[in-house]
Amino acid sequence: MRVAPLILAATAAATLAGCSTSSEAPRERVRSGTVRSRGPVVVRPLFAASTSGYVPAIAAALAVTAAVTVWMLRSDDAFHLAVDAAARRRSRRAPGRRPVSYRTRAEGWTLAPSGRPETAFAWKALMQTLRVFDRREAVRAVVVLTALTLITVATGREGPAALLGGFSMAAAGFAILMAPQVVRIDMRQDLEHLELLKTWPVRAASVVRGQLLWPTALITAFAWTMIAIAVALSGTLVPNVAWLSRVAAGVAVLILAPALVVAQLTVHNAVALMFPAWVPLGVQRARGVDAMGQRIILLGGTWLLLIVMAIPAALAGGLFWLAAARFFGTLMLMPAAAIAAVVIAIEVVAVTEALGPVYDRLDILAVERPE
């Protein structure tokens, strides 16, 4: 009996569709020696009486896979051309259409003539956000979420409370772990105007830190809202946990959220400064399988560096928790989270100081402008 073709066919079957097994494993003499096994072993491909009947089926499946792959790669070019054509159509003004008019309005935050340079960058990012974002929509969303939470708590129905609480927890997790990659109102956007930034008489480290302030505040505000709703409805999600423990855990997450967000934004801005060709600038978005893989690699690297930055903070907060929890209980989650957040903040300051020379050495020609 030839073992090599059988093992090859069985391996392919296990990869694509699973394999049939046998609980009896007789001893079998082959050229390479004696094979002994007492557990289940692969004896033949699934749904095929022999290897000769299995190979044509696998060949047909591989042909379909190859055809789908070729179609996916070729359709990327078609989608790219369609998006460009749509952008050109939008850029042309339709005949008889009224021109768009802009009106100025007073803002609540007036930039002071003197102060920290980081504040100027936060003010600039805030003004950019207000130009494209309607504040009335934000107010409506807050009112709706508040009303839903109050109604759910007042009625005491477990179904809607569990649904809204679970959604809030998921939204908070998304905001903390994924939103720093989506919200790009930082160096990833302003590198497009690097020649202007270089003319400002501001320390490079202050430029980097200033780029982090507003996106951190924006993401943190959303995450805090979702966490507050989840804590308010946590009684239906984890009814076996005491309310004091739930509140302490919720406050601890509130304290840790901005630290985790600013740590990820620091990593993204560091990548933008060190490898500007890897980061799409402005409003451009690369398309295709290669761009998707690049985003996945960047996201995985960001989470890996976040774990590395969180290890010292976890050790500091964990040691404090172990020392104080025996005396004060779960309330010590809050100061432990504060200690961890302070450690991450110190790391962020150190990293932004180290990125200052990288920003100074960054050549204007190294940044690829969007077409």
C-alpha positions as CSV (number, residue, x, y, z in Angstrom):
1,M,0.0,0.0,0.0
2,R,1.4,3.5,-1.0
3,V,1.2,5.9,2.0
4,A,2.4,9.1,0.3
5,P,-0.6,9.7,-2.1
6,L,-3.0,8.8,0.7
7,I,-1.5,11.2,3.2
8,L,-1.4,14.0,0.5
9,A,-5.0,13.5,-0.4
10,A,-6.1,13.2,3.2
11,T,-4.3,16.5,4.1
12,A,-6.0,18.4,1.3
13,A,-9.3,17.0,2.3
14,A,-8.8,18.0,5.9
15,T,-7.9,21.5,4.9
16,L,-10.8,22.1,2.6
17,A,-13.7,20.0,3.7
18,G,-12.7,17.8,6.7
19,C,-11.8,14.2,6.7
20,S,-13.4,10.9,7.6
21,T,-11.7,8.9,10.4
22,S,-11.6,5.5,11.8
23,S,-11.3,4.5,15.4
24,E,-9.5,1.4,14.6
25,A,-5.8,1.8,13.7
26,P,-4.2,-1.5,12.6
27,R,-0.5,-1.8,12.6
28,E,0.8,-1.3,9.1
29,R,4.2,-2.1,7.6
30,V,5.6,0.5,5.2
31,R,9.0,1.2,3.6
32,S,10.0,3.8,6.2
33,G,9.3,1.6,9.1
34,T,6.4,0.5,11.3
35,V,3.6,3.0,11.9
36,R,1.7,2.4,15.2
37,S,-1.2,4.4,16.5
38,R,-4.0,3.8,19.0
39,G,-6.1,6.9,18.2
40,P,-8.2,7.9,15.2
41,V,-6.2,8.2,11.9
42,V,-7.1,9.5,8.5
43,V,-8.0,6.6,6.2
44,R,-9.5,8.2,3.1
45,P,-10.8,11.5,1.6
46,L,-14.3,12.5,2.6
47,F,-17.0,11.6,0.1
48,A,-14.6,9.7,-2.2
49,A,-14.0,6.0,-2.5
50,S,-10.5,6.4,-3.7
51,T,-7.8,9.0,-4.4
52,S,-8.5,8.9,-8.1
53,G,-12.1,10.0,-7.5
54,Y,-11.0,12.7,-5.1
55,V,-8.5,14.5,-7.3
56,P,-10.9,15.6,-10.0
57,A,-13.2,17.1,-7.4
58,I,-10.4,19.0,-5.8
59,A,-9.2,20.2,-9.2
60,A,-12.7,21.7,-9.9
61,A,-12.8,23.4,-6.5
62,L,-9.4,24.9,-7.1
63,A,-10.4,26.1,-10.5
64,V,-13.4,27.9,-9.0
65,T,-11.2,29.5,-6.3
66,A,-8.7,30.7,-8.9
67,A,-11.6,32.2,-11.0
68,V,-13.0,34.0,-8.0
69,T,-9.5,35.3,-7.1
70,V,-8.9,36.6,-10.6
71,W,-12.3,38.3,-10.7
72,M,-11.7,40.0,-7.3
73,L,-8.4,41.4,-8.4
74,R,-9.7,42.6,-11.7
75,S,-12.8,44.1,-10.2
76,D,-10.7,46.3,-8.0
77,D,-9.6,48.3,-11.1
78,A,-13.2,48.6,-12.2
79,F,-14.3,49.9,-8.8
80,H,-11.4,52.3,-8.7
81,L,-12.4,53.8,-12.1
82,A,-16.0,54.0,-11.0
83,V,-15.2,55.9,-7.9
84,D,-13.0,58.3,-9.8
85,A,-15.8,58.9,-12.4
86,A,-18.3,59.6,-9.6
87,A,-15.9,62.1,-8.0
88,R,-15.5,63.9,-11.3
89,R,-19.2,64.0,-11.8
90,R,-19.7,65.5,-8.3
91,S,-17.0,68.1,-9.0
92,R,-18.9,69.4,-12.0
93,R,-21.6,71.9,-11.1
94,A,-24.9,70.8,-12.5
95,P,-26.5,73.4,-14.9
96,G,-29.1,75.6,-13.1
97,R,-27.9,74.5,-9.7
98,R,-27.6,77.3,-7.1
99,P,-24.1,77.9,-5.8
100,V,-23.2,76.8,-2.3
101,S,-23.0,79.6,0.2
102,Y,-21.1,79.5,3.4
103,R,-21.9,81.5,6.6
104,T,-19.6,82.3,9.5
105,R,-20.8,81.7,13.0
106,A,-19.5,82.5,16.4
107,E,-17.7,79.6,18.1
108,G,-17.7,79.0,21.8
109,W,-13.9,78.6,22.1
110,T,-11.8,81.6,21.1
111,L,-8.1,80.9,21.0
112,A,-6.1,82.9,23.4
113,P,-3.2,85.0,22.1
114,S,-0.7,83.2,24.4
115,G,-0.5,79.8,26.0
116,R,0.6,76.2,25.4
117,P,1.3,75.5,21.7
118,E,-0.5,72.1,22.1
119,T,-3.7,74.1,22.7
120,A,-3.5,75.7,19.2
121,F,-3.4,72.3,17.5
122,A,-6.4,71.1,19.6
123,W,-8.3,74.3,18.7
124,K,-7.5,73.8,15.0
125,A,-8.7,70.2,15.0
126,L,-11.9,71.3,16.8
127,M,-12.6,73.9,14.2
128,Q,-12.1,71.4,11.4
129,T,-14.5,69.0,13.1
130,L,-17.2,71.7,13.6
131,R,-17.0,72.7,9.9
132,V,-18.0,69.2,8.8
133,F,-20.1,68.0,11.7
134,D,-23.5,69.3,12.7
135,R,-23.7,69.9,16.5
136,R,-27.4,69.5,16.4
137,E,-27.1,65.9,15.4
138,A,-24.8,65.3,18.4
139,V,-27.3,66.9,20.7
140,R,-30.2,64.8,19.3
141,A,-28.1,61.6,19.7
142,V,-27.3,62.4,23.3
143,V,-31.0,63.2,24.0
144,V,-32.2,60.0,22.4
145,L,-29.6,57.8,24.3
146,T,-30.4,59.5,27.6
147,A,-34.2,59.1,27.0
148,L,-33.8,55.4,26.1
149,T,-31.6,54.8,29.2
150,L,-34.1,56.5,31.6
151,I,-37.1,54.8,30.1
152,T,-35.4,51.4,30.2
153,V,-34.3,51.9,33.8
154,A,-37.8,53.2,34.8
155,T,-39.7,50.3,33.2
156,G,-37.3,47.7,34.6
157,R,-37.8,45.4,31.6
158,E,-34.8,43.1,31.3
159,G,-35.0,42.5,27.6
160,P,-34.6,46.1,26.4
161,A,-32.2,46.9,29.2
162,A,-29.9,43.9,28.3
163,L,-30.0,44.9,24.6
164,L,-29.2,48.5,25.2
165,G,-26.5,47.7,27.8
166,G,-24.9,45.1,25.6
167,F,-24.9,47.5,22.7
168,S,-23.3,50.2,24.9
169,M,-20.6,47.9,26.0
170,A,-19.8,46.9,22.5
171,A,-19.8,50.5,21.3
172,A,-17.4,51.5,24.2
173,G,-15.1,48.7,23.2
174,F,-15.1,49.7,19.6
175,A,-14.4,53.3,20.5
176,I,-11.5,52.4,22.7
177,L,-9.9,49.8,20.4
178,M,-10.9,50.7,16.9
179,A,-11.8,54.4,16.7
180,P,-8.2,55.6,17.0
181,Q,-7.6,54.0,13.6
182,V,-10.7,55.6,12.1
183,V,-10.5,59.1,13.5
184,R,-7.6,60.7,11.7
185,I,-7.7,64.3,12.8
186,D,-4.0,64.3,13.7
187,M,-0.6,64.0,12.0
188,R,-2.0,61.5,9.5
189,Q,-4.1,64.4,8.1
190,D,-1.7,67.3,8.6
191,L,1.3,65.7,7.0
192,E,-0.4,66.8,3.8
193,H,0.6,70.3,4.8
194,L,4.0,69.5,6.2
195,E,5.7,72.4,4.4
196,L,3.4,74.8,6.4
197,L,3.9,73.0,9.7
198,K,7.6,73.2,9.4
199,T,7.4,77.0,9.3
200,W,5.8,77.3,12.7
201,P,8.1,78.2,15.6
202,V,7.0,75.3,17.8
203,R,8.9,72.5,19.3
204,A,8.5,69.3,17.4
205,A,7.4,67.3,20.5
206,S,4.7,70.0,21.1
207,V,3.5,69.6,17.6
208,V,3.2,65.8,18.0
209,R,1.4,66.1,21.4
210,G,-0.9,68.8,20.1
211,Q,-2.0,66.6,17.3
212,L,-3.2,64.0,19.9
213,L,-5.3,66.2,22.1
214,W,-8.5,66.7,20.1
215,P,-9.0,63.1,18.7
216,T,-8.3,61.8,22.2
217,A,-11.0,64.1,23.7
218,L,-13.5,63.3,20.9
219,I,-13.1,59.5,21.2
220,T,-13.0,59.6,25.0
221,A,-16.3,61.6,25.1
222,F,-18.0,59.0,23.0
223,A,-16.5,56.1,25.0
224,W,-17.5,57.7,28.3
225,T,-21.1,58.1,27.1
226,M,-21.3,54.4,26.2
227,I,-19.7,53.3,29.4
228,A,-22.1,55.4,31.5
229,I,-25.0,53.8,29.8
230,A,-23.6,50.3,30.2
231,V,-22.9,50.9,33.9
232,A,-26.5,52.2,34.4
233,L,-27.9,49.1,32.8
234,S,-25.3,46.7,34.2
235,G,-27.8,45.2,36.7
236,T,-29.4,43.2,33.9
237,L,-26.1,42.2,32.3
238,V,-24.3,40.9,35.4
239,P,-27.0,40.7,38.1
240,N,-24.9,38.5,40.3
241,V,-22.3,41.2,40.8
242,A,-22.9,43.8,43.5
243,W,-23.7,47.3,42.4
244,L,-20.7,48.8,44.2
245,S,-18.4,46.4,42.3
246,R,-20.1,47.3,39.0
247,V,-19.7,51.0,39.6
248,A,-16.1,50.7,40.7
249,A,-15.3,48.7,37.6
250,G,-17.1,51.2,35.4
251,V,-15.3,54.1,36.9
252,A,-12.0,52.2,36.4
253,V,-12.7,51.8,32.7
254,L,-13.6,55.5,32.5
255,I,-10.2,56.3,33.9
256,L,-8.3,53.9,31.6
257,A,-10.2,54.8,28.4
258,P,-8.4,58.1,27.6
259,A,-5.0,56.5,28.4
260,L,-5.6,53.6,26.0
261,V,-6.9,55.9,23.3
262,V,-4.0,58.3,23.4
263,A,-1.5,55.4,23.5
264,Q,-3.0,54.1,20.2
265,L,-3.0,57.5,18.6
266,T,0.6,57.9,19.6
267,V,1.5,54.7,17.8
268,H,-0.5,55.7,14.7
269,N,1.2,59.1,14.6
270,A,4.6,57.5,15.2
271,V,4.0,55.3,12.1
272,A,3.0,58.3,10.1
273,L,6.2,60.2,11.0
274,M,8.5,57.2,10.6
275,F,6.9,55.6,7.5
276,P,4.8,58.3,5.8
277,A,4.4,56.2,2.7
278,W,2.4,53.6,4.7
279,V,-0.2,56.1,5.8
280,P,-2.9,57.5,3.5
281,L,-2.9,61.3,3.9
282,G,-5.8,63.7,3.9
283,V,-9.1,62.3,2.7
284,Q,-7.6,59.7,0.3
285,R,-8.2,56.0,0.9
286,A,-6.2,53.3,-0.8
287,R,-8.3,50.5,-2.2
288,G,-7.5,46.9,-3.0
289,V,-6.4,43.7,-1.4
290,D,-2.9,45.1,-0.7
291,A,-4.4,48.2,1.1
292,M,-6.7,45.9,3.2
293,G,-3.7,43.8,4.2
294,Q,-1.7,46.9,5.1
295,R,-4.5,48.1,7.4
296,I,-4.7,44.7,9.1
297,I,-0.9,44.7,9.6
298,L,-1.0,48.2,11.0
299,L,-3.9,47.4,13.3
300,G,-2.2,44.3,14.6
301,G,1.0,46.2,15.2
302,T,-0.9,48.9,17.0
303,W,-2.5,46.5,19.4
304,L,0.8,44.7,19.9
305,L,2.5,48.0,20.9
306,L,-0.5,48.9,23.0
307,I,0.0,45.7,25.0
308,V,3.7,46.5,25.4
309,M,2.9,50.0,26.6
310,A,0.2,48.6,29.0
311,I,2.5,46.0,30.6
312,P,4.3,48.5,33.0
313,A,0.9,50.2,33.7
314,A,-0.7,46.8,34.5
315,L,2.1,45.8,36.8
316,A,2.0,49.1,38.7
317,G,-1.8,49.1,39.0
318,G,-1.9,45.4,39.7
319,L,0.6,45.6,42.5
320,F,-1.4,48.4,44.1
321,W,-4.6,46.4,43.8
322,L,-3.0,43.3,45.4
323,A,-1.8,45.4,48.3
324,A,-5.0,47.4,48.9
325,A,-7.8,45.2,47.8
326,R,-7.6,43.0,50.9
327,F,-8.4,46.1,53.1
328,F,-10.8,48.1,50.9
329,G,-12.2,45.7,48.4
330,T,-13.3,46.5,44.9
331,L,-13.2,50.2,45.5
332,M,-9.4,50.0,44.9
333,L,-10.0,49.3,41.2
334,M,-10.4,53.1,40.7
335,P,-7.0,54.2,42.2
336,A,-5.4,51.2,40.5
337,A,-6.7,52.3,37.2
338,A,-5.6,55.9,37.9
339,I,-2.0,54.6,38.6
340,A,-2.1,52.6,35.3
341,A,-3.3,55.7,33.4
342,V,-0.6,57.9,34.9
343,V,2.1,55.3,33.8
344,I,0.7,55.2,30.3
345,A,0.6,59.1,30.2
346,I,4.3,59.2,31.2
347,E,5.1,56.7,28.4
348,V,3.2,58.8,25.9
349,V,5.1,62.0,26.9
350,A,8.4,60.1,26.5
351,V,7.4,58.7,23.1
352,T,6.3,62.1,21.8
353,E,9.6,63.6,23.0
354,A,11.5,60.9,21.1
355,L,9.4,61.6,18.0
356,G,10.5,65.2,18.0
357,P,13.8,64.5,16.2
358,V,12.0,62.2,13.8
359,Y,9.6,65.1,12.9
360,D,12.6,67.5,12.5
361,R,14.4,65.1,10.1
362,L,11.3,64.3,8.0
363,D,11.8,65.6,4.5
364,I,8.9,67.3,2.7
365,L,9.5,65.3,-0.4
366,A,9.1,62.0,1.6
367,V,5.4,62.7,2.0
368,E,3.3,61.6,-1.0
369,R,0.6,64.1,-1.8
370,P,-2.8,62.8,-3.0
371,E,-3.5,63.1,-6.7
